[in-house]
């Protein structure tokens, strides 16, 4: 079971905040897929053109 930084259970479809890889900027996205402890997050296009990001579950914050 994947859990966010605060220990909240994560599920596909949840909205999460995460740090854009290589930047110091928070983004919002939706969990698209969970494998073991890795999430695929779908989000608006970043400044480098990506629309999905891989993060470990403890690198995100569940939006309640």
Phi and psi restraints in degrees (range 20) as a CNS / XPLOR table:
assign (resid 1 and name C) (resid 2 and name N)
       (resid 2 and name CA) (resid 2 and name C) 1.0 -81.5 20.0 2
assign (resid 2 and name N) (resid 2 and name CA)
       (resid 2 and name C) (resid 3 and name N) 1.0 137.0 20.0 2
assign (resid 2 and name C) (resid 3 and name N)
       (resid 3 and name CA) (resid 3 and name C) 1.0 -130.2 20.0 2
assign (resid 3 and name N) (resid 3 and name CA)
       (resid 3 and name C) (resid 4 and name N) 1.0 146.0 20.0 2
assign (resid 3 and name C) (resid 4 and name N)
       (resid 4 and name CA) (resid 4 and name C) 1.0 -77.5 20.0 2
assign (resid 4 and name N) (resid 4 and name CA)
       (resid 4 and name C) (resid 5 and name N) 1.0 -175.6 20.0 2
assign (resid 4 and name C) (resid 5 and name N)
       (resid 5 and name CA) (resid 5 and name C) 1.0 -53.6 20.0 2
assign (resid 5 and name N) (resid 5 and name CA)
       (resid 5 and name C) (resid 6 and name N) 1.0 -36.3 20.0 2
assign (resid 5 and name C) (resid 6 and name N)
       (resid 6 and name CA) (resid 6 and name C) 1.0 -91.6 20.0 2
assign (resid 6 and name N) (resid 6 and name CA)
       (resid 6 and name C) (resid 7 and name N) 1.0 2.1 20.0 2
assign (resid 6 and name C) (resid 7 and name N)
       (resid 7 and name CA) (resid 7 and name C) 1.0 90.4 20.0 2
assign (resid 7 and name N) (resid 7 and name CA)
       (resid 7 and name C) (resid 8 and name N) 1.0 8.8 20.0 2
assign (resid 7 and name C) (resid 8 and name N)
       (resid 8 and name CA) (resid 8 and name C) 1.0 -76.6 20.0 2
assign (resid 8 and name N) (resid 8 and name CA)
       (resid 8 and name C) (resid 9 and name N) 1.0 136.9 20.0 2
assign (resid 8 and name C) (resid 9 and name N)
       (resid 9 and name CA) (resid 9 and name C) 1.0 -66.3 20.0 2
assign (resid 9 and name N) (resid 9 and name CA)
       (resid 9 and name C) (resid 10 and name N) 1.0 136.4 20.0 2
assign (resid 9 and name C) (resid 10 and name N)
       (resid 10 and name CA) (resid 10 and name C) 1.0 -108.4 20.0 2
assign (resid 10 and name N) (resid 10 and name CA)
       (resid 10 and name C) (resid 11 and name N) 1.0 141.8 20.0 2
assign (resid 10 and name C) (resid 11 and name N)
       (resid 11 and name CA) (resid 11 and name C) 1.0 -134.8 20.0 2
assign (resid 11 and name N) (resid 11 and name CA)
       (resid 11 and name C) (resid 12 and name N) 1.0 157.9 20.0 2
assign (resid 11 and name C) (resid 12 and name N)
       (resid 12 and name CA) (resid 12 and name C) 1.0 -57.9 20.0 2
assign (resid 12 and name N) (resid 12 and name CA)
       (resid 12 and name C) (resid 13 and name N) 1.0 135.0 20.0 2
assign (resid 12 and name C) (resid 13 and name N)
       (resid 13 and name CA) (resid 13 and name C) 1.0 98.0 20.0 2
assign (resid 13 and name N) (resid 13 and name CA)
       (resid 13 and name C) (resid 14 and name N) 1.0 -13.5 20.0 2
assign (resid 13 and name C) (resid 14 and name N)
       (resid 14 and name CA) (resid 14 and name C) 1.0 -69.7 20.0 2
assign (resid 14 and name N) (resid 14 and name CA)
       (resid 14 and name C) (resid 15 and name N) 1.0 145.4 20.0 2
assign (resid 14 and name C) (resid 15 and name N)
       (resid 15 and name CA) (resid 15 and name C) 1.0 -91.3 20.0 2
assign (resid 15 and name N) (resid 15 and name CA)
       (resid 15 and name C) (resid 16 and name N) 1.0 131.3 20.0 2
assign (resid 15 and name C) (resid 16 and name N)
       (resid 16 and name CA) (resid 16 and name C) 1.0 -132.0 20.0 2
assign (resid 16 and name N) (resid 16 and name CA)
       (resid 16 and name C) (resid 17 and name N) 1.0 154.2 20.0 2
assign (resid 16 and name C) (resid 17 and name N)
       (resid 17 and name CA) (resid 17 and name C) 1.0 -102.0 20.0 2
assign (resid 17 and name N) (resid 17 and name CA)
       (resid 17 and name C) (resid 18 and name N) 1.0 140.9 20.0 2
assign (resid 17 and name C) (resid 18 and name N)
       (resid 18 and name CA) (resid 18 and name C) 1.0 -150.0 20.0 2
assign (resid 18 and name N) (resid 18 and name CA)
       (resid 18 and name C) (resid 19 and name N) 1.0 160.8 20.0 2
assign (resid 18 and name C) (resid 19 and name N)
       (resid 19 and name CA) (resid 19 and name C) 1.0 -88.9 20.0 2
assign (resid 19 and name N) (resid 19 and name CA)
       (resid 19 and name C) (resid 20 and name N) 1.0 126.1 20.0 2
assign (resid 19 and name C) (resid 20 and name N)
       (resid 20 and name CA) (resid 20 and name C) 1.0 -61.0 20.0 2
assign (resid 20 and name N) (resid 20 and name CA)
       (resid 20 and name C) (resid 21 and name N) 1.0 129.9 20.0 2
assign (resid 20 and name C) (resid 21 and name N)
       (resid 21 and name CA) (resid 21 and name C) 1.0 -56.3 20.0 2
assign (resid 21 and name N) (resid 21 and name CA)
       (resid 21 and name C) (resid 22 and name N) 1.0 126.1 20.0 2
assign (resid 21 and name C) (resid 22 and name N)
       (resid 22 and name CA) (resid 22 and name C) 1.0 82.7 20.0 2
assign (resid 22 and name N) (resid 22 and name CA)
       (resid 22 and name C) (resid 23 and name N) 1.0 2.1 20.0 2
assign (resid 22 and name C) (resid 23 and name N)
       (resid 23 and name CA) (resid 23 and name C) 1.0 -132.2 20.0 2
assign (resid 23 and name N) (resid 23 and name CA)
       (resid 23 and name C) (resid 24 and name N) 1.0 166.6 20.0 2
assign (resid 23 and name C) (resid 24 and name N)
       (resid 24 and name CA) (resid 24 and name C) 1.0 -110.3 20.0 2
assign (resid 24 and name N) (resid 24 and name CA)
       (resid 24 and name C) (resid 25 and name N) 1.0 51.9 20.0 2
assign (resid 24 and name C) (resid 25 and name N)
       (resid 25 and name CA) (resid 25 and name C) 1.0 -132.4 20.0 2
assign (resid 25 and name N) (resid 25 and name CA)
       (resid 25 and name C) (resid 26 and name N) 1.0 129.0 20.0 2
assign (resid 25 and name C) (resid 26 and name N)
       (resid 26 and name CA) (resid 26 and name C) 1.0 -82.6 20.0 2
assign (resid 26 and name N) (resid 26 and name CA)
       (resid 26 and name C) (resid 27 and name N) 1.0 146.1 20.0 2
assign (resid 26 and name C) (resid 27 and name N)
       (resid 27 and name CA) (resid 27 and name C) 1.0 -133.7 20.0 2
assign (resid 27 and name N) (resid 27 and name CA)
       (resid 27 and name C) (resid 28 and name N) 1.0 158.2 20.0 2
assign (resid 27 and name C) (resid 28 and name N)
       (resid 28 and name CA) (resid 28 and name C) 1.0 -105.6 20.0 2
assign (resid 28 and name N) (resid 28 and name CA)
       (resid 28 and name C) (resid 29 and name N) 1.0 143.9 20.0 2
assign (resid 28 and name C) (resid 29 and name N)
       (resid 29 and name CA) (resid 29 and name C) 1.0 -155.6 20.0 2
assign (resid 29 and name N) (resid 29 and name CA)
       (resid 29 and name C) (resid 30 and name N) 1.0 175.7 20.0 2
assign (resid 29 and name C) (resid 30 and name N)
       (resid 30 and name CA) (resid 30 and name C) 1.0 -117.1 20.0 2
assign (resid 30 and name N) (resid 30 and name CA)
       (resid 30 and name C) (resid 31 and name N) 1.0 132.2 20.0 2
assign (resid 30 and name C) (resid 31 and name N)
       (resid 31 and name CA) (resid 31 and name C) 1.0 -65.5 20.0 2
assign (resid 31 and name N) (resid 31 and name CA)
       (resid 31 and name C) (resid 32 and name N) 1.0 120.2 20.0 2
assign (resid 31 and name C) (resid 32 and name N)
       (resid 32 and name CA) (resid 32 and name C) 1.0 -98.0 20.0 2
assign (resid 32 and name N) (resid 32 and name CA)
       (resid 32 and name C) (resid 33 and name N) 1.0 -33.6 20.0 2
assign (resid 32 and name C) (resid 33 and name N)
       (resid 33 and name CA) (resid 33 and name C) 1.0 -156.0 20.0 2
assign (resid 33 and name N) (resid 33 and name CA)
       (resid 33 and name C) (resid 34 and name N) 1.0 144.9 20.0 2
assign (resid 33 and name C) (resid 34 and name N)
       (resid 34 and name CA) (resid 34 and name C) 1.0 -125.6 20.0 2
assign (resid 34 and name N) (resid 34 and name CA)
       (resid 34 and name C) (resid 35 and name N) 1.0 124.1 20.0 2
assign (resid 34 and name C) (resid 35 and name N)
       (resid 35 and name CA) (resid 35 and name C) 1.0 -128.9 20.0 2
assign (resid 35 and name N) (resid 35 and name CA)
       (resid 35 and name C) (resid 36 and name N) 1.0 119.8 20.0 2
assign (resid 35 and name C) (resid 36 and name N)
       (resid 36 and name CA) (resid 36 and name C) 1.0 51.3 20.0 2
assign (resid 36 and name N) (resid 36 and name CA)
       (resid 36 and name C) (resid 37 and name N) 1.0 -108.5 20.0 2
assign (resid 36 and name C) (resid 37 and name N)
       (resid 37 and name CA) (resid 37 and name C) 1.0 -116.3 20.0 2
assign (resid 37 and name N) (resid 37 and name CA)
       (resid 37 and name C) (resid 38 and name N) 1.0 15.5 20.0 2
assign (resid 37 and name C) (resid 38 and name N)
       (resid 38 and name CA) (resid 38 and name C) 1.0 -108.4 20.0 2
assign (resid 38 and name N) (resid 38 and name CA)
       (resid 38 and name C) (resid 39 and name N) 1.0 138.4 20.0 2
assign (resid 38 and name C) (resid 39 and name N)
       (resid 39 and name CA) (resid 39 and name C) 1.0 -112.2 20.0 2
assign (resid 39 and name N) (resid 39 and name CA)
       (resid 39 and name C) (resid 40 and name N) 1.0 144.4 20.0 2
assign (resid 39 and name C) (resid 40 and name N)
       (resid 40 and name CA) (resid 40 and name C) 1.0 -105.4 20.0 2
assign (resid 40 and name N) (resid 40 and name CA)
       (resid 40 and name C) (resid 41 and name N) 1.0 121.1 20.0 2
assign (resid 40 and name C) (resid 41 and name N)
       (resid 41 and name CA) (resid 41 and name C) 1.0 -113.4 20.0 2
assign (resid 41 and name N) (resid 41 and name CA)
       (resid 41 and name C) (resid 42 and name N) 1.0 126.4 20.0 2
assign (resid 41 and name C) (resid 42 and name N)
       (resid 42 and name CA) (resid 42 and name C) 1.0 -94.2 20.0 2
assign (resid 42 and name N) (resid 42 and name CA)
       (resid 42 and name C) (resid 43 and name N) 1.0 134.8 20.0 2
assign (resid 42 and name C) (resid 43 and name N)
       (resid 43 and name CA) (resid 43 and name C) 1.0 -151.8 20.0 2
assign (resid 43 and name N) (resid 43 and name CA)
       (resid 43 and name C) (resid 44 and name N) 1.0 173.8 20.0 2
assign (resid 43 and name C) (resid 44 and name N)
       (resid 44 and name CA) (resid 44 and name C) 1.0 -61.5 20.0 2
assign (resid 44 and name N) (resid 44 and name CA)
       (resid 44 and name C) (resid 45 and name N) 1.0 156.6 20.0 2
assign (resid 44 and name C) (resid 45 and name N)
       (resid 45 and name CA) (resid 45 and name C) 1.0 -57.2 20.0 2
assign (resid 45 and name N) (resid 45 and name CA)
       (resid 45 and name C) (resid 46 and name N) 1.0 132.2 20.0 2
assign (resid 45 and name C) (resid 46 and name N)
       (resid 46 and name CA) (resid 46 and name C) 1.0 -84.1 20.0 2
assign (resid 46 and name N) (resid 46 and name CA)
       (resid 46 and name C) (resid 47 and name N) 1.0 177.7 20.0 2
assign (resid 46 and name C) (resid 47 and name N)
       (resid 47 and name CA) (resid 47 and name C) 1.0 -67.6 20.0 2
assign (resid 47 and name N) (resid 47 and name CA)
       (resid 47 and name C) (resid 48 and name N) 1.0 -13.0 20.0 2
assign (resid 47 and name C) (resid 48 and name N)
       (resid 48 and name CA) (resid 48 and name C) 1.0 -105.5 20.0 2
assign (resid 48 and name N) (resid 48 and name CA)
       (resid 48 and name C) (resid 49 and name N) 1.0 7.1 20.0 2
assign (resid 48 and name C) (resid 49 and name N)
       (resid 49 and name CA) (resid 49 and name C) 1.0 91.5 20.0 2
assign (resid 49 and name N) (resid 49 and name CA)
       (resid 49 and name C) (resid 50 and name N) 1.0 1.2 20.0 2
assign (resid 49 and name C) (resid 50 and name N)
       (resid 50 and name CA) (resid 50 and name C) 1.0 -79.6 20.0 2
assign (resid 50 and name N) (resid 50 and name CA)
       (resid 50 and name C) (resid 51 and name N) 1.0 148.4 20.0 2
assign (resid 50 and name C) (resid 51 and name N)
       (resid 51 and name CA) (resid 51 and name C) 1.0 -121.4 20.0 2
assign (resid 51 and name N) (resid 51 and name CA)
       (resid 51 and name C) (resid 52 and name N) 1.0 4.4 20.0 2
assign (resid 51 and name C) (resid 52 and name N)
       (resid 52 and name CA) (resid 52 and name C) 1.0 -145.6 20.0 2
assign (resid 52 and name N) (resid 52 and name CA)
       (resid 52 and name C) (resid 53 and name N) 1.0 152.4 20.0 2
assign (resid 52 and name C) (resid 53 and name N)
       (resid 53 and name CA) (resid 53 and name C) 1.0 -141.2 20.0 2
assign (resid 53 and name N) (resid 53 and name CA)
       (resid 53 and name C) (resid 54 and name N) 1.0 144.0 20.0 2
assign (resid 53 and name C) (resid 54 and name N)
       (resid 54 and name CA) (resid 54 and name C) 1.0 -96.4 20.0 2
assign (resid 54 and name N) (resid 54 and name CA)
       (resid 54 and name C) (resid 55 and name N) 1.0 133.7 20.0 2
assign (resid 54 and name C) (resid 55 and name N)
       (resid 55 and name CA) (resid 55 and name C) 1.0 -142.7 20.0 2
assign (resid 55 and name N) (resid 55 and name CA)
       (resid 55 and name C) (resid 56 and name N) 1.0 150.4 20.0 2
assign (resid 55 and name C) (resid 56 and name N)
       (resid 56 and name CA) (resid 56 and name C) 1.0 -77.7 20.0 2
assign (resid 56 and name N) (resid 56 and name CA)
       (resid 56 and name C) (resid 57 and name N) 1.0 154.3 20.0 2
assign (resid 56 and name C) (resid 57 and name N)
       (resid 57 and name CA) (resid 57 and name C) 1.0 -61.3 20.0 2
assign (resid 57 and name N) (resid 57 and name CA)
       (resid 57 and name C) (resid 58 and name N) 1.0 -32.5 20.0 2
assign (resid 57 and name C) (resid 58 and name N)
       (resid 58 and name CA) (resid 58 and name C) 1.0 -77.3 20.0 2
assign (resid 58 and name N) (resid 58 and name CA)
       (resid 58 and name C) (resid 59 and name N) 1.0 2.9 20.0 2
assign (resid 58 and name C) (resid 59 and name N)
       (resid 59 and name CA) (resid 59 and name C) 1.0 -100.7 20.0 2
assign (resid 59 and name N) (resid 59 and name CA)
       (resid 59 and name C) (resid 60 and name N) 1.0 6.8 20.0 2
assign (resid 59 and name C) (resid 60 and name N)
       (resid 60 and name CA) (resid 60 and name C) 1.0 -125.1 20.0 2
assign (resid 60 and name N) (resid 60 and name CA)
       (resid 60 and name C) (resid 61 and name N) 1.0 163.7 20.0 2
assign (resid 60 and name C) (resid 61 and name N)
       (resid 61 and name CA) (resid 61 and name C) 1.0 -125.5 20.0 2
assign (resid 61 and name N) (resid 61 and name CA)
       (resid 61 and name C) (resid 62 and name N) 1.0 122.6 20.0 2
assign (resid 61 and name C) (resid 62 and name N)
       (resid 62 and name CA) (resid 62 and name C) 1.0 -69.4 20.0 2
assign (resid 62 and name N) (resid 62 and name CA)
       (resid 62 and name C) (resid 63 and name N) 1.0 131.5 20.0 2
assign (resid 62 and name C) (resid 63 and name N)
       (resid 63 and name CA) (resid 63 and name C) 1.0 -89.2 20.0 2
assign (resid 63 and name N) (resid 63 and name CA)
       (resid 63 and name C) (resid 64 and name N) 1.0 123.2 20.0 2
